[in-house]
Amino acid sequence: MAHLVPKGDLPSNATTSANRTRYEDDLYGWVEEQVALLRDGAIESLDLTNIAEELSDVGAEQYNKLESALEILLMHMLKWDHQPERRSQSWELTIVEHRKRIEKTLRKNPALRARIGEAVADGFDLGRIKAAREMRCDLASLPENYPYDWTAITGRSFKLSDISTESGSSQ
């Protein structure tokens, strides 16, 4: 744990306000400078306003990762359900991939679980539009509200081998 350095006892490598990197001019340089100040315990020299903004952005980025993975997953679920004749291994593997992305994002960011409903709704809105575009169908032909619960989103089977087994057993 870093110790706090009393004001006036800054390490010799601490940046003075005269030569401090401006947040707006060089984000990477600013980050490196802020990290050095934190590690040196120079709390009073930190750019707290912009640090708070960057931390907020990091949280938003994690939500966006979850939403994006849900968007692609839900798009492929819609395509799978509404174009059964076009099902492919590519769709199957895309579903597997994005489920893993969702699982990993939630494992690394457990607090996002509180926003799953919002992320599913947001992801479905865009996923539905993308599905309609890729399927070349009218948007109105796809469900307006998401038809999948969390159990289906994370666990329903989407395997070509299951389809061929099912159709073979019904004959």
Buried (B, 14 or more C-beta within 10 A) or exposed (E): EEEEBEEEEBEEEBBEEEEBBEBEEEEEBBBEBBEBBBEBBBEEBEBEEBBEEBEEEEEEEBBBBBBBBBBBBBBBBBBBBBBEEEBEEEBBEBBEBBBEBBEEBBEEBEEBEEBBEEBBEBBBBBBBBBBBEBBEBEEEEBEEEBEBEEEEBBEEEBEEEEBEEEEEEEE
